[in-house]
Every structure is written in C-alpha cells, then in structure tokens.
Amino acid sequence: MTVYSDDATTSNILTNTGDTWAVVGLSNNPERAAYRVADKLRRIGKKVVPVHPKAEEVEGEQGYASLADIPFPVDVVNVFVNSDLAGAIADQAVALGAKAVWFQLDVIDESAYDRTRAAGLQMVMDRSAGREITRLGLL
C-alpha cells in the first residue's frame, strides 16, 4: 500500500493550515461520507463551505457550484469525488490559492498529487479526514 502523506502533514493540515475548508461533493445527504466528515470538521472549529453542482445550502452554509464561485479565500480543499475528476479540482485549488488539498479515502490521482505538491501546497491523498480527526484526538 502506498502512503501519500505522513502524520505530520495530516496533523498540520487539520490543526494549523486554516479554518476555511471547501468540501467538494458535499450535499444535504447525511448518509454520504462527505456529510459526516463535514460535521466533524465543524465540530473542531472549521468553517465548511459546500461545493456541489446543485450549490445547495448545507447546515446553514451557502453552497457553491464550483471552487471558482467561492468569493472568499479557502485554506483547504477536501475532495469527495471520483478519482478521474479529482485532478482538475486539485488544479483549481492551486489556482485559487488554497494552502492544502485533501483527497478522501479511495480518491487517488498520483499526477495530481505530484502537481499539487510541486506548486507548494500540502496534500493528503487516500485518507479520511474524519478518521484522522478521531485518530489524532482532535475530537
């Protein structure tokens, strides 16, 4: 199994990289992993910005159809989409000036990982932010 991040990077993104997290793929469906992880992020003090084609409001936060539509800075882009779509989102995160990108479990694009890191962003790939919050004792 390839590991695409280390504990120091994982912890740093969750604790020191900023409080505004765009969650790509977040909708109002509580059965989805994105919804559960967003809840954990909120519980540790993060502002969660829903990004979904429907641009629906989630838990009182205005939703946006794309990262480019968000009218304020985003610190971390958390990606819950199929791997074949994730690379383009990572590129958008770089373009908008995010500090980090997080690809959730089973979201893998090695060339996007390399491009994102080369652009100077921190990146975690193929890990659950929700599980890492619990594992690191943040919640």
C-alpha contacts under 8 A as a table, 3 or more apart, distances in Angstrom:
res1	aa1	res2	aa2	distance
3	V	6	D	7.50
4	Y	124	V	6.11
4	Y	125	M	5.45
4	Y	126	D	7.13
5	S	9	T	6.38
5	S	10	T	6.77
5	S	123	M	7.03
5	S	124	V	5.16
5	S	125	M	6.75
6	D	9	T	5.46
6	D	10	T	6.21
7	D	10	T	4.99
7	D	11	S	5.91
8	A	11	S	5.23
8	A	12	N	5.95
9	T	12	N	5.03
9	T	13	I	6.09
9	T	122	Q	7.01
9	T	123	M	7.54
9	T	124	V	7.44
10	T	13	I	5.41
10	T	14	L	6.39
10	T	124	V	6.60
10	T	132	E	7.59
11	S	14	L	5.19
11	S	15	T	6.00
11	S	16	N	7.95
11	S	136	L	7.31
12	N	15	T	5.20
12	N	16	N	5.12
12	N	17	T	6.34
13	I	16	N	5.81
13	I	17	T	4.88
13	I	18	G	7.70
13	I	76	V	7.76
13	I	100	A	6.90
13	I	122	Q	7.42
14	L	17	T	6.70
14	L	133	I	7.48
15	T	18	G	7.46
17	T	75	D	6.55
17	T	76	V	7.36
17	T	99	K	6.74
17	T	100	A	7.37
18	G	21	W	7.94
18	G	75	D	5.30
18	G	76	V	7.23
19	D	45	G	7.05
19	D	46	K	4.63
19	D	47	K	5.81
19	D	75	D	6.67
19	D	76	V	7.97
20	T	46	K	5.95
20	T	47	K	4.80
20	T	48	V	6.22
20	T	49	V	7.27
20	T	73	P	7.71
20	T	74	V	5.30
20	T	75	D	5.26
20	T	76	V	6.51
21	W	46	K	6.70
21	W	47	K	6.04
21	W	48	V	5.06
21	W	49	V	6.01
21	W	74	V	6.14
21	W	75	D	5.99
21	W	76	V	4.76
21	W	77	V	5.74
21	W	78	N	6.77
22	A	48	V	5.92
22	A	49	V	4.52
22	A	50	P	6.04
22	A	51	V	6.50
22	A	67	L	7.61
22	A	74	V	6.51
22	A	75	D	7.91
22	A	76	V	6.30
22	A	77	V	4.84
22	A	78	N	6.04
23	V	26	L	5.73
23	V	34	A	7.34
23	V	38	A	7.25
23	V	48	V	6.65
23	V	49	V	5.98
23	V	50	P	5.30
23	V	51	V	5.79
23	V	77	V	6.10
23	V	78	N	4.76
23	V	79	V	6.10
23	V	80	F	7.30
24	V	50	P	6.46
24	V	51	V	4.55
24	V	52	H	6.10
24	V	77	V	7.17
24	V	78	N	6.08
24	V	79	V	4.96
24	V	80	F	5.70
24	V	81	V	7.11
25	G	34	A	6.71
25	G	50	P	7.38
25	G	51	V	5.91
25	G	52	H	5.11
25	G	79	V	6.86
25	G	80	F	5.12
25	G	81	V	6.04
26	L	34	A	5.31
26	L	35	Y	6.02
26	L	38	A	7.80
26	L	50	P	5.28
26	L	51	V	6.02
26	L	52	H	6.01
26	L	58	V	7.86
26	L	80	F	7.51
27	S	34	A	7.62
27	S	35	Y	6.74
27	S	50	P	7.02
27	S	52	H	6.64
27	S	56	E	6.87
27	S	57	E	7.98
27	S	58	V	6.48
28	N	35	Y	6.99
28	N	56	E	7.68
28	N	57	E	7.75
28	N	58	V	5.63
28	N	59	E	7.91
29	N	32	R	5.77
29	N	35	Y	6.58
30	P	33	A	7.82
30	P	35	Y	5.39
30	P	36	R	6.67
31	E	35	Y	7.21
31	E	36	R	7.72
32	R	35	Y	5.50
32	R	36	R	6.79
33	A	36	R	5.18
33	A	37	V	6.11
34	A	37	V	5.21
34	A	38	A	5.96
34	A	80	F	6.38
35	Y	38	A	5.14
35	Y	39	D	6.27
36	R	39	D	5.13
36	R	40	K	6.51
36	R	130	G	7.52
37	V	40	K	5.08
37	V	41	L	6.19
37	V	128	S	7.97
37	V	129	A	6.58
37	V	130	G	4.83
38	A	41	L	4.97
38	A	42	R	6.19
38	A	48	V	6.45
39	D	42	R	5.16
39	D	43	R	6.23
40	K	43	R	4.94
40	K	44	I	6.47
40	K	130	G	6.16
40	K	133	I	7.54
40	K	139	L	7.81
41	L	44	I	5.34
41	L	45	G	6.57
41	L	46	K	5.32
41	L	47	K	7.67
41	L	48	V	7.17
41	L	130	G	7.48
42	R	45	G	5.07
42	R	46	K	4.78
42	R	47	K	6.18
42	R	48	V	6.53
43	R	46	K	7.25
43	R	139	L	7.48
44	I	138	L	6.91
44	I	139	L	6.56
48	V	61	E	7.20
49	V	61	E	6.32
49	V	62	Q	6.96
49	V	63	G	6.40
49	V	64	Y	7.78
50	P	55	A	7.34
50	P	56	E	7.55
50	P	57	E	7.20
50	P	58	V	6.59
50	P	61	E	7.05
50	P	62	Q	6.93
50	P	63	G	4.62
50	P	64	Y	6.28
51	V	55	A	6.34
51	V	63	G	5.69
51	V	64	Y	4.88
51	V	65	A	5.59
51	V	66	S	5.73
51	V	67	L	6.69
52	H	55	A	5.18
52	H	56	E	7.19
52	H	63	G	7.00
52	H	64	Y	6.27
52	H	65	A	5.02
52	H	66	S	6.66
53	P	64	Y	7.41
53	P	65	A	4.39
53	P	66	S	6.90
54	K	63	G	7.97
54	K	64	Y	7.73
54	K	65	A	6.12
55	A	62	Q	7.59
55	A	63	G	4.36
55	A	64	Y	4.31
55	A	65	A	4.56
56	E	62	Q	6.84
56	E	63	G	4.80
56	E	64	Y	7.13
57	E	60	G	6.05
57	E	61	E	5.39
57	E	62	Q	4.58
57	E	63	G	4.75
58	V	61	E	5.33
58	V	62	Q	6.82
58	V	63	G	6.79
64	Y	67	L	7.13
64	Y	69	D	6.00
64	Y	70	I	6.35
65	A	69	D	6.66
66	S	69	D	5.41
66	S	70	I	7.29
67	L	70	I	5.63
67	L	89	I	7.96
67	L	92	Q	6.95
67	L	93	A	7.33
67	L	96	L	7.82
68	A	71	P	7.89
68	A	92	Q	7.48
68	A	96	L	7.22
70	I	73	P	7.71
73	P	96	L	7.74
73	P	97	G	7.55
73	P	98	A	7.43
74	V	77	V	7.25
74	V	96	L	7.84
74	V	97	G	7.51
74	V	98	A	5.56
74	V	99	K	7.94
75	D	97	G	7.89
75	D	98	A	4.80
75	D	99	K	5.18
75	D	100	A	6.55
76	V	98	A	5.73
76	V	99	K	5.93
76	V	100	A	4.77
76	V	101	V	5.59
76	V	102	W	7.29
77	V	90	A	7.87
77	V	93	A	6.46
77	V	98	A	7.00
77	V	100	A	6.46
77	V	101	V	4.81
77	V	102	W	6.13
78	N	101	V	5.98
78	N	102	W	4.63
78	N	103	F	6.07
78	N	104	Q	7.15
79	V	86	A	6.89
79	V	89	I	7.69
79	V	101	V	7.57
79	V	102	W	6.03
79	V	103	F	4.90
79	V	104	Q	6.04
79	V	107	V	7.84
80	F	103	F	6.88
80	F	104	Q	5.95
80	F	107	V	7.35
81	V	85	L	6.41
81	V	86	A	6.17
81	V	107	V	7.10
82	N	85	L	5.57
82	N	86	A	6.35
82	N	107	V	6.22
83	S	86	A	5.01
83	S	87	G	7.32
83	S	106	D	7.60
83	S	107	V	4.77
83	S	108	I	5.34
83	S	109	D	6.05
84	D	87	G	6.91
84	D	109	D	7.48
85	L	88	A	5.97
85	L	89	I	6.88
86	A	89	I	5.12
86	A	90	A	6.23
86	A	103	F	7.66
86	A	107	V	7.20
86	A	108	I	7.78
86	A	109	D	6.99
86	A	112	A	7.76
87	G	90	A	5.05
87	G	91	D	6.27
87	G	109	D	6.30
87	G	111	S	7.69
87	G	112	A	4.87
87	G	113	Y	8.00
88	A	91	D	5.04
88	A	92	Q	6.26
88	A	112	A	7.94
89	I	92	Q	4.95
89	I	93	A	6.17
90	A	93	A	4.97
90	A	94	V	6.37
90	A	101	V	6.61
90	A	112	A	6.49
90	A	116	T	6.64
91	D	94	V	5.15
91	D	95	A	6.28
91	D	112	A	7.45
91	D	115	R	7.91
91	D	116	T	7.08
92	Q	95	A	4.93
92	Q	96	L	6.16
93	A	96	L	5.26
93	A	97	G	6.36
93	A	98	A	5.45
93	A	100	A	7.98
93	A	101	V	7.11
94	V	97	G	5.31
94	V	98	A	5.92
94	V	99	K	7.95
94	V	116	T	6.77
94	V	119	A	7.03
94	V	121	L	7.42
95	A	98	A	7.77
98	A	101	V	7.51
98	A	121	L	7.46
99	K	121	L	5.30
99	K	122	Q	6.53
100	A	121	L	5.03
100	A	122	Q	4.56
100	A	123	M	5.53
101	V	116	T	7.79
101	V	121	L	7.16
101	V	122	Q	6.48
101	V	123	M	4.88
101	V	124	V	6.55
102	W	123	M	5.69
102	W	124	V	4.77
102	W	125	M	5.86
102	W	127	R	7.96
102	W	129	A	7.84
103	F	107	V	5.48
103	F	108	I	7.06
103	F	123	M	7.87
103	F	124	V	6.07
103	F	125	M	4.44
103	F	126	D	5.75
103	F	127	R	6.88
104	Q	107	V	5.50
104	Q	125	M	6.24
104	Q	126	D	5.11
104	Q	127	R	5.07
104	Q	128	S	5.07
104	Q	129	A	6.91
105	L	125	M	7.25
105	L	126	D	4.04
105	L	127	R	4.53
105	L	128	S	5.26
106	D	126	D	5.12
106	D	127	R	7.64
107	V	125	M	6.77
107	V	126	D	5.46
108	I	125	M	6.35
108	I	126	D	6.07
109	D	112	A	5.33
109	D	113	Y	6.26
110	E	113	Y	4.93
110	E	114	D	6.23
111	S	114	D	5.03
111	S	115	R	6.11
112	A	115	R	5.03
112	A	116	T	5.91
113	Y	116	T	5.24
113	Y	117	R	6.13
113	Y	123	M	6.92
113	Y	125	M	7.43
114	D	117	R	5.26
114	D	118	A	5.99
115	R	118	A	5.03
115	R	119	A	6.20
116	T	119	A	5.14
116	T	120	G	6.73
116	T	121	L	5.78
116	T	122	Q	7.59
116	T	123	M	7.12
117	R	120	G	5.16
117	R	121	L	5.16
117	R	122	Q	6.13
117	R	123	M	6.56
118	A	121	L	7.40
124	V	127	R	6.83
127	R	131	R	7.93
127	R	132	E	7.64
128	S	131	R	5.25
128	S	132	E	6.19
129	A	132	E	4.99
129	A	133	I	6.07
130	G	133	I	5.20
130	G	134	T	6.56
131	R	134	T	5.21
131	R	135	R	6.01
132	E	135	R	4.86
132	E	136	L	5.84
133	I	136	L	5.43
133	I	137	G	6.33
133	I	138	L	5.25
133	I	139	L	6.30
134	T	137	G	5.15
134	T	138	L	6.06
134	T	139	L	5.74
135	R	138	L	7.73
